[in-house]
């Protein structure tokens, strides 16, 4: 039963990854707006850019991990088929 629940928290497809990245981006941009209000001027905009950059880096890592896992699974299937 625990395994079935744990499967809910595993990103299996690129579509799921894009949904998660979108949610991260929404949160980061909201936080960036708060930074620009809290720290007016260049400092706030630099913090806002940092939050956006974090989403770009995290999103790229998530998509790379999905591609790696799918390639490893395909290699395992072809190895077991032989």
Helices and strands as residue ranges (DSSP letters): H 2-7, H 14-38, H 42-81
